[in-house]
């Protein structure tokens, strides 16, 4: 069963919530890098609009390794409202985002990038803590941005419907960037190349990686408890549980170190967190896919099966890990 569990476990958490308890963490500090980065000396004209939408239309640009995968964008476009409801019901992403915000300076006057902003939860929490900031949400899924816009109405926010590769991103200047449960979708090298041009000298970049997206934790504990429950319910119903997509390739220490040092970023803090997570969150997460637990089910049968899974998962918890990083931009 453990082998089968690992086949499915990576699916549980993608871009941007579970009542968690029991946190432990360990911090690591590394020496500063001596690499230098050339910056554009031209100042950016200040944009005082409280809200603004920009869509990436740089269609003639050369292919970029950071260009969002259209298939994945479509998936999250379709799941936007269900995903937002999940985040509002469960608390895991509130916890993840809050931990990143805690790592940033106590005062953040200026623009802060929210990379892979999803439905806007991280930006909401950021602006609650830092009303002196303006959030710039970078998110390629239109559906996600539409939901985020409703949550951030009348608040200092700008919306860029694109990935970090979008042409308008190159003209931004920000005091910090934050990426909660989204950095796994980017190649570190080009991402930190862009950030080295966007983040002001002495600014910060804070992000996290789920256990299955970081090589040092990919083989450890994770969200597996929903799998035997789903298998049993499907077996009883006479249907086969949908097969999982391919496993993700986790990010490596070498990739992160090489990319950040090449662009002059200094690792200030690295901390690993372990929390107790309700198994029922895994069921709810998977249920966002309308073809899960099996394609072609009648809506009433599907709803009944998922309800049974939730009932059987009630009261069960498991350990969930993630690693967060704080980098300082070159001065």
C-alpha positions in Angstrom: 0.0 0.0 0.0 2.9 2.4 0.8 4.2 2.0 -2.8 0.8 2.8 -4.2 0.5 5.8 -1.9 3.6 7.3 -3.2 2.3 7.1 -6.7 -0.5 9.4 -5.9 0.8 11.6 -3.1 2.4 14.3 -5.2 -1.0 15.4 -6.6 -2.2 16.7 -3.3 -0.8 20.2 -3.3 0.0 22.3 -6.5 -0.1 26.2 -6.7 -2.0 27.8 -3.8 -6.0 25.2 2.8 -6.2 22.1 6.3 -6.3 22.9 10.0 -2.7 22.2 11.0 -1.1 21.8 14.3 2.3 20.7 15.7 4.9 22.7 13.9 8.6 22.2 14.1 11.3 24.0 12.1 15.0 24.3 11.7 16.8 27.3 10.3 20.0 27.4 8.3 22.0 30.5 7.3 24.6 30.5 4.6 27.4 33.0 3.9 26.8 35.8 1.4 27.5 35.4 -2.2 30.0 37.7 -3.8 28.4 37.7 -7.2 27.3 40.9 -8.7 24.3 41.7 -10.9 24.0 44.5 -13.5 20.8 46.5 -13.1 18.9 48.9 -15.3 19.8 52.3 -13.9 16.6 53.9 -15.3 14.0 54.6 -12.6 10.5 53.4 -13.1 7.7 55.9 -13.4 5.4 55.5 -10.4 2.0 54.0 -11.1 -0.5 55.0 -8.4 -3.5 53.0 -9.7 -5.0 51.0 -6.9 -6.1 48.2 -9.2 -5.1 47.4 -12.8 -5.2 44.3 -15.1 -2.5 43.6 -17.6 -2.5 40.7 -20.0 0.6 39.4 -21.6 0.4 40.0 -25.3 4.1 39.6 -26.2 3.2 37.0 -28.7 6.3 37.6 -30.9 8.8 36.9 -28.1 11.1 33.9 -28.3 10.2 30.8 -26.4 11.0 31.1 -22.7 11.6 28.2 -20.2 9.3 30.1 -17.8 6.3 30.3 -20.1 3.4 28.7 -18.3 2.2 25.3 -19.6 -1.1 26.0 -21.4 -2.5 22.7 -20.3 -1.9 23.4 -16.6 -3.2 27.0 -17.0 -6.5 25.6 -18.5 -6.8 23.2 -15.5 -6.5 26.0 -13.0 -8.7 28.2 -15.0 -11.5 25.6 -14.7 -10.9 24.9 -11.1 -10.5 28.5 -9.9 -13.7 28.8 -7.9 -13.5 25.3 -6.5 -9.9 26.0 -5.6 -10.7 29.3 -3.9 -13.5 27.5 -1.9 -11.0 24.9 -0.8 -8.6 27.5 0.4 -11.3 29.3 2.4 -12.5 26.0 3.9 -9.1 24.6 4.9 -6.2 26.6 6.4 -3.0 25.1 5.1 -2.3 27.9 2.6 -3.2 30.6 5.1 -0.5 29.0 7.3 2.0 28.7 4.4 1.5 32.3 3.3 1.6 33.7 6.8 4.9 32.0 7.5 6.4 33.6 4.4 5.1 37.0 5.3 6.6 36.5 8.8 10.0 36.2 7.1 9.8 39.6 5.4 10.8 42.9 7.0 8.4 44.5 9.5 7.9 47.4 7.1 7.4 47.0 3.3 6.6 50.3 1.7 6.4 49.7 -2.0 5.4 47.0 -4.4 5.5 43.3 -3.5 5.2 40.6 -6.2 2.9 37.7 -5.6 4.2 35.0 -8.0 1.7 32.4 -8.9 -0.9 34.3 -7.0 -3.8 31.9 -7.5 -7.1 33.3 -6.2 -5.3 36.0 -4.2 -5.1 34.6 -0.7 -1.4 35.5 -0.1 -1.9 39.0 -1.3 -4.9 39.4 1.0 -2.8 38.3 4.0 0.1 40.5 2.9 -2.0 43.6 2.7 -3.6 42.9 6.0 -0.2 42.9 7.5 1.3 45.6 5.3 -1.2 48.2 4.3 1.7 50.4 3.2 2.4 47.9 0.4 0.9 47.3 -3.0 0.4 43.7 -4.2 1.2 42.9 -7.8 -0.4 39.5 -8.5 1.3 37.5 -11.3 -1.0 34.7 -12.3 -1.5 33.1 -15.8 -5.0 31.7 -15.2 -7.7 34.2 -16.0 -10.2 32.4 -13.8 -7.9 32.7 -10.8 -7.4 36.4 -11.4 -11.1 37.0 -11.7 -11.6 35.4 -8.3 -8.7 37.3 -6.8 -10.1 40.6 -8.1 -13.3 40.1 -6.1 -11.3 39.4 -2.9 -9.1 42.4 -3.4 -11.7 45.0 -4.5 -10.7 48.5 -3.6 -7.4 47.4 -2.2 -3.9 48.4 -3.5 -3.4 45.6 -6.0 -2.4 45.2 -9.7 -3.2 42.1 -11.7 -0.9 40.7 -14.4 -2.5 37.8 -16.3 0.7 36.1 -17.3 3.7 34.2 -15.9 7.0 35.6 -14.7 8.1 35.6 -18.3 5.6 38.2 -19.3 7.0 41.4 -20.9 5.3 43.8 -18.5 7.0 42.1 -15.6 10.4 43.2 -16.9 9.5 46.9 -16.2 8.4 46.3 -12.6 10.4 47.3 -9.5 9.5 45.8 -6.2 10.8 45.7 -2.6 10.0 42.0 -2.3 8.6 39.0 -4.0 6.6 36.1 -2.4 5.7 32.8 -3.9 3.6 30.4 -1.8 3.2 26.9 -3.3 4.0 28.1 -6.8 7.8 28.2 -7.2 7.8 24.6 -8.3 6.4 25.6 -11.6 9.4 27.8 -12.5 12.9 27.1 -13.5 15.1 28.7 -10.9 17.7 30.1 -13.3 15.5 32.3 -15.5 13.3 33.1 -12.5 16.1 34.6 -10.5 17.4 36.3 -13.6 14.1 38.2 -13.8 13.9 38.8 -10.1 17.5 40.2 -10.1 16.2 42.9 -12.4 12.9 43.5 -10.6 13.7 43.4 -6.9 15.2 46.6 -5.5 18.8 46.4 -4.0 18.5 44.9 -0.6 15.0 43.6 -1.2 13.8 40.1 -0.4 12.4 36.9 -2.1 10.5 34.5 0.1 9.0 31.2 -1.2 8.2 27.7 -0.2 8.3 24.2 -1.7 6.1 21.3 -0.7 7.8 18.1 0.4 7.3 16.4 -3.0 8.8 19.3 -4.9 12.1 19.4 -3.0 14.7 16.6 -3.4 15.6 16.6 0.3 12.0 15.8 1.4 10.5 14.1 -1.6 10.9 10.6 -0.1 9.6 11.5 3.3 6.1 11.7 4.9 3.3 13.3 3.0 -0.4 13.2 2.3 -1.1 9.6 1.6 -4.0 8.8 3.9 -6.8 9.6 1.4 -5.5 6.9 -1.1 -6.6 3.7 0.7 -9.9 5.3 1.6 -10.5 6.3 -2.1 -9.5 2.9 -3.3 -11.8 1.1 -0.9 -14.8 3.3 -1.7 -14.2 2.8 -5.5 -13.8 -0.9 -5.0 -17.1 -1.1 -3.2 -18.8 0.9 -5.9 -17.3 -1.3 -8.6 -15.3 1.4 -10.3 -11.5 1.8 -10.8 -9.8 4.8 -9.1 -8.4 7.1 -11.8 -4.7 6.7 -12.4 -2.4 9.5 -11.3 -0.4 11.6 -13.8 3.4 11.3 -13.8 5.3 12.2 -10.7 6.9 15.6 -10.6 10.7 16.0 -10.7 11.7 17.7 -7.5 13.9 20.8 -7.4 17.5 20.2 -6.3 19.9 22.0 -4.0 22.3 22.4 -6.8 19.7 24.1 -9.0 18.7 26.5 -6.3 22.3 27.4 -5.3 23.6 27.8 -8.8 20.7 30.1 -9.8 20.7 32.3 -6.8 24.4 32.8 -6.6 24.7 33.5 -10.3 22.3 36.4 -9.9 23.7 37.7 -6.6 21.1 36.5 -4.1 22.1 35.5 -0.6 20.3 32.8 1.3 19.3 34.4 4.6 17.0 31.7 6.2 15.9 28.2 5.3 13.4 26.5 7.5 11.6 23.2 7.3 8.1 22.8 8.7 6.2 19.6 9.7 2.6 19.8 10.5 -0.3 17.5 11.3 -2.8 17.6 8.4 -6.4 16.2 8.3 -6.6 13.3 5.8 -10.0 14.7 4.6 -8.1 17.6 3.0 -6.7 15.2 0.4 -10.2 14.0 -0.5 -11.4 17.6 -0.9 -8.4 18.5 -3.0 -8.8 15.6 -5.4 -12.5 16.2 -5.7 -11.8 19.5 -7.5 -11.2 17.3 -10.5 -14.7 16.6 -12.0 -13.3 13.4 -13.5 -12.3 12.1 -10.0 -12.5 9.5 -8.5 -13.3 8.0 -11.9 -14.4 9.4 -15.2 -18.0 9.2 -16.4 -19.7 8.8 -13.1 -23.3 10.1 -12.6 -23.2 13.3 -10.5 -25.2 11.7 -7.8 -23.0 8.6 -7.6 -19.9 10.7 -7.6 -21.2 13.0 -4.8 -22.2 9.9 -2.7 -18.7 8.4 -3.1 -16.9 11.5 -2.2 -19.2 12.0 0.8 -18.4 8.5 2.0 -14.6 9.2 1.6 -15.0 12.3 3.7 -16.8 10.4 6.4 -14.2 7.7 6.6 -11.4 10.3 6.7 -13.0 12.1 9.6 -10.6 12.4 12.6 -7.6 11.1 10.8 -4.4 13.2 10.5 -1.0 12.8 8.9 2.3 14.7 8.7 2.8 17.2 6.0 6.2 18.9 5.3 7.4 21.9 3.4 10.5 24.0 3.2 10.6 27.8 3.1 13.4 30.1 2.0 14.3 33.8 2.4 16.8 35.3 -0.1 18.3 38.8 0.0 18.8 40.7 -3.3 22.2 42.2 -3.9 22.7 45.7 -2.7 
